[in-house]
Amino acid sequence: MRLSIRYENQFQSIELNEEETQEMWVSLSLEGENLEKEKLIQKTFDEKFNKPEYNIWHRETRHLTTPKERFNDDGDEYDTSEPLMKEVADDRIFRKNEIERAYQDDYEGVCKWIRTALGKKQDWADMFIAVRIDGVSIREYASSIGVSENNITQKLKRATKKLQEEYKYRQI
C-alpha cells in the first residue's frame, strides 16, 4: 500500500507492507471490508494528519519556545519565578482582582435591586441581605439588633414573598 503524507507543501509517498497496513488499520480504529482497506486508511489519515491548517500551524510554531526570562525596559534580564499566563492551566490567579471586582459589582447590583424592590422597608432589606446573602444566622442577627428570632423569621417570610412578586416583573 502507498500512503501519501503531506509535508510542508508537498506530498510524499510511503510504501507500507501488509503487516504495517494491518497495524495502521488497527491504530486508526477502522472498521469495514478488506477491499476498501487502503482507501479508508488514506482517507482517515488525510482527515487526521494531512490538513493544511495543521501543517501550517506546526511549521510556524514548532521552533517557538516559551520565554523563561523576561526583559525590563532597559533590556536587562530579570528573573521571575512566576509563570506566564499561557503556561498555566487555570489563569484565574492572574485575574484575581478582576474576578473580585466583578463579584463585588454583582453583589452590589443584587443588593440595590433588593433595596429598591422592598421600597420603604429598608430594615427588611438589610435583614434579607444579611441573613440570606451574607449567611448570618437568624439568631446572630436577632441578637445584634436586639429583637426576637421569631420577629426576624416573620419579616424574612414577608420580604421573601415581596421579592418573589417583584422578581416576576423585573426588566431584563
matplotlib code that plots the C-alpha trace (Angstrom):
import matplotlib.pyplot as plt

x = [0.0, 1.2, 0.3, 0.7, 1.7, 1.7, 4.9, 5.1, 3.5, 4.4, 3.1, 5.5, 4.6, 5.5, 5.3, 3.6, 3.8, 0.9, 1.9, 2.3, -1.0, -2.7, -1.1, -2.3, -5.8, -5.9, -4.3, -6.8, -9.6, -11.2, -14.0, -15.0, -14.3, -10.8, -11.5, -11.7, -8.9, -6.4, -8.9, -10.2, -6.7, -5.7, -9.0, -8.7, -5.0, -5.9, -8.6, -6.3, -2.9, -2.9, -4.7, -3.1, -4.1, -2.3, 0.8, 0.9, 0.4, 3.0, 5.5, 5.1, 5.1, 7.5, 10.6, 8.9, 9.7, 8.1, 10.5, 11.5, 13.3, 11.7, 13.3, 12.6, 12.6, 16.4, 16.9, 18.4, 17.2, 15.4, 14.4, 10.9, 9.7, 6.1, 4.9, 3.4, -0.3, -0.2, 1.9, -0.7, -3.8, -6.1, -5.4, -7.8, -4.9, -3.7, -7.2, -8.0, -8.7, -10.8, -12.9, -13.3, -14.4, -17.0, -18.2, -18.5, -20.3, -22.8, -23.3, -23.9, -26.4, -28.3, -28.4, -29.5, -32.4, -33.4, -33.4, -35.5, -37.9, -38.6, -39.0, -39.6, -38.9, -35.1, -34.9, -36.3, -33.8, -30.8, -32.1, -32.7, -29.2, -27.5, -29.3, -29.9, -27.0, -24.2, -25.0, -25.5, -27.6, -31.1, -30.1, -26.9, -28.8, -31.6, -29.2, -27.2, -30.3, -32.0, -35.2, -36.6, -35.8, -39.5, -39.8, -36.9, -38.3, -41.7, -40.1, -37.9, -41.0, -42.7, -39.6, -39.2, -42.8, -42.5, -39.3, -40.8, -43.6, -41.2, -39.0, -41.8, -42.0, -38.3, -36.9, -34.2]
y = [0.0, 3.5, 6.1, 9.7, 12.2, 15.9, 17.6, 21.3, 22.0, 18.7, 15.1, 12.2, 8.6, 5.8, 2.2, 0.0, -3.8, -5.9, -6.1, -2.3, -1.8, -4.0, -2.1, 1.2, -0.3, -1.2, 2.0, 4.2, 2.1, 1.5, -1.0, -2.2, -4.7, -5.6, -4.5, -0.8, -1.0, 1.1, 3.8, 4.0, 4.2, 7.0, 8.9, 8.7, 9.6, 12.7, 13.7, 13.5, 14.5, 15.9, 19.0, 22.1, 24.2, 21.8, 21.7, 25.5, 25.9, 23.3, 24.9, 28.3, 27.2, 24.2, 26.3, 28.7, 28.3, 29.9, 32.5, 31.8, 35.1, 38.4, 41.7, 45.1, 48.4, 48.8, 45.4, 43.8, 40.3, 39.8, 36.5, 35.8, 32.6, 33.4, 31.6, 33.3, 33.4, 31.0, 28.5, 27.8, 25.7, 28.0, 31.7, 32.9, 33.5, 36.3, 37.8, 37.7, 41.4, 41.4, 38.5, 40.0, 43.3, 41.5, 39.6, 42.8, 44.6, 41.7, 41.7, 45.5, 45.1, 42.4, 44.5, 47.6, 45.6, 44.2, 47.6, 49.1, 46.2, 46.4, 50.2, 51.8, 48.7, 49.2, 47.2, 44.2, 44.7, 44.9, 41.8, 39.9, 40.8, 39.9, 36.6, 35.2, 36.6, 37.2, 34.0, 35.4, 33.2, 34.4, 34.0, 36.2, 38.9, 39.0, 39.4, 42.1, 44.3, 43.3, 41.7, 38.2, 35.5, 35.0, 38.6, 38.2, 35.0, 36.6, 39.7, 37.4, 35.5, 38.7, 40.1, 36.8, 36.9, 40.6, 39.8, 36.8, 39.0, 41.7, 39.1, 38.1, 41.7, 42.5, 44.0, 42.0]
z = [0.0, -0.8, 1.9, 0.8, 3.6, 3.3, 4.4, 4.2, 0.7, -0.9, -0.7, 0.0, -0.5, 1.9, 0.9, 3.6, 3.6, 4.6, 8.3, 8.5, 6.7, 9.3, 12.2, 10.6, 10.3, 14.0, 15.2, 13.3, 14.7, 11.4, 10.5, 7.1, 4.4, 3.4, -0.2, 0.8, 3.5, 1.6, 0.7, 4.3, 5.7, 3.3, 3.9, 7.7, 7.6, 5.4, 7.9, 10.9, 9.7, 6.2, 7.0, 5.6, 8.6, 11.0, 8.9, 8.5, 12.3, 13.0, 10.6, 12.2, 15.8, 16.1, 16.9, 19.3, 22.9, 25.9, 27.2, 30.8, 31.2, 30.5, 29.9, 31.6, 29.8, 29.9, 28.2, 31.3, 32.2, 35.5, 37.0, 37.9, 39.4, 38.4, 35.2, 32.3, 31.8, 28.9, 30.8, 33.5, 33.0, 35.1, 34.5, 37.2, 39.6, 37.2, 37.1, 40.8, 41.1, 38.0, 39.3, 42.7, 41.2, 39.0, 42.1, 44.1, 41.3, 41.0, 44.8, 44.8, 42.0, 43.8, 47.0, 45.1, 43.4, 46.8, 48.4, 45.5, 45.4, 49.2, 48.9, 52.3, 54.3, 54.5, 57.7, 55.8, 53.0, 55.5, 57.3, 54.0, 52.7, 56.0, 56.5, 53.0, 51.1, 53.6, 55.6, 59.0, 61.2, 62.3, 65.9, 65.5, 63.5, 66.1, 69.0, 67.1, 66.6, 69.9, 68.7, 68.9, 66.4, 65.7, 64.6, 62.2, 60.8, 60.1, 58.5, 56.4, 55.2, 54.2, 52.5, 50.6, 49.4, 48.3, 46.4, 44.7, 43.4, 42.2, 40.6, 38.2, 36.9, 36.7, 33.5, 31.8]

ax = plt.figure().add_subplot(projection="3d")
ax.plot(x, y, z, "-o")
ax.set_aspect("equal")
plt.show()
